[in-house]
Amino acid sequence: MKILTKKNKFKVVKTLAVTLAMGATVLFTSCDSSSENLENAKEDVYEAKEDLNEAQKEYAEEVKQFRAEAERKINENERKLSEINAKIKNSENELNEDNEKQIVVLEQRNKDLKIKMAEYEPKSRENWSSFRAEFKRDLDRLGTSLKDFTIED
């Protein structure tokens, strides 16, 4: 058995104190780091939720605005169709029967678009983008057909 001298005792105590201090530093640092990581993760989740909420609000507003614009155009189409129908009735053109058939087709397309918009429920951004592009194309084509429709007296 080795006898500890004062000098050796001091070295052992000093080494032990340094080791304990280093261990405590590592322990507290890792605890701080873990709690810091937890706080950072909580903050990241909160920010992600905020971003998601903001994106959902923007998406809902985009859908709302598109619906309002589509409704305005559909109503404008209905007005134009009524005007064309009145012109056909007041015209003595031999093509009136053909014109009336064409108008019935255009009226049905307009009604179909109105129903399609009313029944559409946006499920995802990709789905919405696809629907919006197709709907806009169909509505624009109908508008062009109405604009190009002529009745000769």
C-alpha positions, 0 to 999 in steps of 0.5 A: 500500500502506498502512503500518500504524502502531502504533495501527493495528496495535493496532486490527487485532490487537484486532479480530482477537482479538475476532473470534476470541474471538467465533468460538470462543465461537460454535463452542464454544457450538454444539458444547456445544449439539449435544452437549447436544442429543444427550445430551437426545435419548439421555435422552429415548429412554431415558425413552421406553423405560422408559415403554414397558417399564412400560406393557408390564408393566402391560398384561401384568399386566392381561391376566394378571389378567383371564385369572385372573378369567375362568378363575375365573368359567368354573370357577364356571359349570362348578360351577353347571352340574354342580349344575343337571345333578344337580338335573335328574337327581333331578327328576321334572319333565316339562320335564327334556328341555327343561332338559337341552337348555338346559344342553347349550347353556349348557355349550357356551357356557362351553366356547367361552369357555374356548377363546376365552380360551385361544387369545387372543393380545393383539396391541395395546391396542385389540385387547385392549380390544375382546376384553376387553369382548366376552368380559366381556359374553358371560361375564356373559350366561352367568352371568346365564343360569345364575343365572336357570335354574330347575328346578321339581320 
